Amino acid sequence: MHTHSEFSWDTDTGDMEGSCARAVELGLPAIAFTEHTDFVTWTVDPSLLPDRMARHLADPTHLAPPPLDVEGYLEAIERCRAKYPELKIITGVELGEPHWFAEPAAALLASHPFERVIGSLHSISVAGRHCLVEDEFALRGVPDVLREYFAETIRMIVSCGDFSTLTHLDYPLRYLPQDRATRLTDFEEEVRAVLAALAGTGRALEVNTRRDLEPEVLHWWRESGGTAVSFGSDAHRPEAVATGFAAAAAKAESAGFRPGRHPYDHWIR
């Protein structure tokens, strides 16, 4: 329920048709293409950017993602639906930092009734600048960056109702310095605060399999009153579709969550 194709600006390996073919090969009943929609302009160190992102530099120190090609995306969806009728193909977007950009986010959602809208945070605000959280690890201590990230996640949850699922709560941990092994469980108080805020809105928590989520987090989610989880591989290339799903499902089951009525529904308690 969280996949990217060539319509996500940050990938040069995305392939909608290829991802559908992989989903069919795996026997998946459904796949959602939740393409990146970012309205932010990041202040960046260009030396830290991979080429696939550097091509979107607006100037030497600012990264400005292009808008989603909604028309082209929807045309590709229809082509894939015709080619893979046995697969339920779900439209979607991943709204980045939507609480900072309420008007453009609302305009995008009004342009088409996307079936799945997930919310993500890749940034923190530093002295009025929007910075990728992974860049901040080179400038500040890991605990300071993570606490600010979790606090900003809460602000996003409580001030924006445009998304139904919070994705990759553990996003910053993908980019930790190699000498700083850190787990979400090292920040139990902060993580539990995020989960409580999310549960209070009735939305779902995503189990993102790009990283091996600590099983304790799903137990904390249930204890916080969370009622639903979803699964997303966050795949940016076909071969990564549904990576780690068996292990993720086992963790969700151990925390008391079970499949919904349809194979593509959230798992519920």
C-alpha positions in Angstrom: 0.0 0.0 0.0 3.0 2.3 -0.4 4.9 2.0 -3.7 6.6 4.5 -6.1 6.9 4.5 -9.8 8.6 6.7 -12.5 6.1 9.4 -11.4 7.9 10.0 -8.1 10.6 12.7 -8.6 13.2 11.0 -6.4 13.7 7.8 -8.3 15.3 6.9 -11.6 14.4 3.2 -11.2 10.7 3.5 -10.8 8.5 1.5 -13.2 4.8 1.2 -12.7 4.3 -1.6 -15.2 7.3 -3.5 -13.8 6.0 -3.1 -10.3 2.6 -4.4 -11.3 4.2 -7.4 -13.0 6.2 -8.1 -9.8 3.0 -7.8 -7.7 1.3 -10.4 -9.9 4.3 -12.7 -9.8 4.2 -12.5 -6.0 0.5 -13.2 -5.9 -0.4 -9.8 -4.3 -4.1 -8.9 -4.6 -3.4 -5.2 -4.8 -0.8 -2.5 -5.1 -1.1 1.3 -4.4 1.1 3.8 -6.2 1.6 6.6 -3.6 3.7 9.0 -5.6 5.8 11.7 -3.8 4.1 15.1 -3.7 6.5 17.5 -2.0 5.8 21.3 -2.0 8.9 22.1 0.1 12.1 23.8 -1.0 15.0 22.3 1.0 18.2 24.0 1.9 20.8 21.4 1.1 24.5 20.6 0.9 24.6 19.5 -2.8 27.6 17.3 -2.1 25.3 15.0 -0.1 22.7 14.6 -2.8 22.6 11.6 -5.1 22.4 12.4 -8.8 18.7 11.4 -9.0 17.9 14.2 -6.6 20.6 16.7 -7.5 19.0 17.1 -11.0 16.2 19.0 -9.2 18.4 21.7 -7.6 16.9 25.1 -8.1 20.2 26.7 -7.3 23.4 25.5 -5.7 21.9 25.1 -2.2 18.2 24.6 -2.7 16.4 21.5 -3.8 12.9 22.0 -5.3 11.0 18.9 -6.2 8.9 19.1 -9.3 5.1 18.8 -9.1 3.4 15.5 -9.7 2.3 14.9 -13.3 -1.2 14.0 -12.3 -2.5 13.5 -15.8 0.4 11.3 -16.9 0.2 9.3 -13.7 -3.5 8.6 -14.1 -3.0 7.6 -17.7 -0.4 5.1 -16.6 -2.7 3.8 -13.9 -5.4 3.1 -16.5 -2.9 1.4 -18.9 -1.8 -0.9 -16.0 -5.3 -1.7 -15.0 -6.1 -2.8 -18.5 -2.9 -4.9 -18.7 -3.2 -6.5 -15.3 -7.0 -7.0 -14.6 -6.3 -9.6 -11.9 -4.5 -6.9 -9.8 -6.3 -4.2 -7.9 -4.3 -1.0 -8.7 -5.0 1.8 -6.3 -4.3 5.5 -6.9 -2.5 7.4 -4.2 -0.1 10.1 -3.1 2.4 10.5 -0.4 2.0 14.1 1.0 5.3 15.4 2.3 5.0 17.9 5.2 1.4 18.7 4.4 0.9 20.8 7.5 3.4 23.3 6.1 1.6 23.6 2.8 -2.1 23.3 3.4 -3.3 25.2 0.3 -1.3 23.3 -2.4 -1.9 20.0 -0.6 -5.7 20.7 -0.7 -5.5 21.8 -4.3 -3.8 18.5 -5.3 -6.3 16.4 -3.5 -9.1 18.3 -5.1 -7.7 17.6 -8.6 -8.5 13.9 -8.4 -10.1 11.6 -5.8 -7.0 9.7 -4.9 -7.9 6.4 -3.2 -5.0 6.4 -0.7 -3.3 9.4 0.9 -0.4 8.8 3.2 1.4 11.5 5.2 5.2 11.7 5.6 7.8 13.8 7.2 11.3 14.0 5.7 12.2 17.4 7.1 12.7 19.6 10.1 12.7 23.4 10.2 16.0 25.0 11.3 16.2 28.8 11.8 13.4 29.3 9.2 15.0 26.8 6.7 13.5 23.5 5.7 16.2 20.9 5.9 16.2 17.2 5.1 16.5 15.4 8.4 19.3 13.1 7.2 21.5 16.2 6.5 21.1 17.4 10.0 23.0 14.4 11.4 26.2 15.9 10.0 25.6 19.1 12.0 23.9 18.1 15.2 23.7 15.3 17.7 21.5 12.3 16.8 19.3 12.6 19.9 18.6 16.3 19.3 17.7 15.7 15.6 15.4 12.7 16.4 13.6 14.5 19.2 12.9 17.5 16.9 11.8 15.1 14.2 9.3 13.3 16.5 8.0 16.7 17.8 7.4 17.9 14.2 5.6 14.6 13.4 3.2 15.4 16.2 2.6 18.9 14.9 1.9 17.4 11.5 -0.6 14.9 12.9 -2.5 17.3 15.0 -2.6 20.2 12.5 -3.3 18.3 9.2 -6.2 15.9 8.5 -5.5 15.3 4.8 -3.9 11.9 5.2 -5.2 8.6 6.4 -2.0 6.8 7.3 1.3 7.9 8.9 4.2 6.4 7.0 7.8 5.5 8.0 7.9 7.0 11.5 11.4 5.6 11.6 12.5 7.4 8.4 15.5 9.2 10.0 17.0 5.9 11.3 17.6 4.9 7.7 20.3 7.6 7.5 22.1 7.4 10.8 25.9 7.8 10.9 27.5 4.4 10.8 29.0 4.8 14.3 25.6 5.8 15.9 23.5 2.6 16.2 20.1 3.8 17.4 16.7 2.2 17.7 13.2 3.6 18.1 13.1 1.9 21.4 15.9 4.2 22.6 13.3 7.1 22.4 10.3 5.4 23.9 8.8 8.5 25.5 9.0 10.5 22.2 7.7 7.6 20.1 4.8 6.9 22.4 3.8 10.5 22.3 3.7 10.3 18.5 1.6 7.1 18.6 -0.8 8.6 21.1 -1.3 11.7 18.9 -2.0 9.5 15.9 -4.3 7.1 17.7 -6.3 10.1 18.9 -7.1 11.0 15.3 -8.3 7.5 14.4 -5.7 7.1 11.6 -3.5 4.1 10.7 0.2 3.5 11.4 2.2 2.1 8.5 4.7 -0.7 9.0 7.3 0.4 6.4 9.5 -2.5 5.5 12.4 -0.4 4.1 13.7 -0.9 7.6 13.1 -3.7 10.1 10.6 -2.0 12.5 11.1 -2.8 16.2 8.2 -5.1 17.2 7.8 -3.1 20.5 6.5 -0.2 18.5 3.5 -2.1 17.3 2.7 -3.1 20.9 3.1 0.5 22.0 0.7 1.4 19.1 -1.9 -0.9 20.4 -1.4 0.3 24.0 -1.9 3.9 22.8 -5.3 3.0 21.4 -4.2 2.5 17.8 -6.7 0.5 15.9 -5.2 -0.1 12.4 -1.9 -0.8 10.6 -1.0 -0.9 7.0 2.0 -2.4 5.2 4.2 -0.6 2.7 7.5 -1.6 1.1 8.2 2.0 0.0 9.6 0.3 -3.2 11.2 2.7 -5.7 12.0 -0.2 -8.1 10.0 -3.3 -9.1 12.2 -5.9 -7.4 11.6 -4.2 -4.0 7.8 -4.6 -4.1 6.5 -6.3 -0.9 10.0 -6.9 0.5 9.8 -8.1 4.1 6.0 -8.5 4.2 5.9 -11.9 5.8 8.0 -10.7 8.8 6.0 -7.5 9.1 2.7 -9.4 9.1 4.0 -11.7 11.9 4.9 -8.7 14.0 1.5 -7.1 13.5 -0.2 -10.4 14.4 1.9 -10.7 17.6 0.7 -7.2 18.6 -2.9 -8.2 18.1 -3.8 -7.0 14.6 -5.6 -9.1 12.0 -6.5 -8.7 8.3 -9.4 -6.6 7.4 -12.4 -7.6 5.4 -10.6 -7.2 2.0 -7.0 -8.1 1.3 -6.2 -4.5 0.7 -7.8 -3.1 3.8 -5.9 -2.0 6.9 -5.2 -4.7 9.5 -7.3 -4.0 12.6 -7.3 -5.0 16.2 
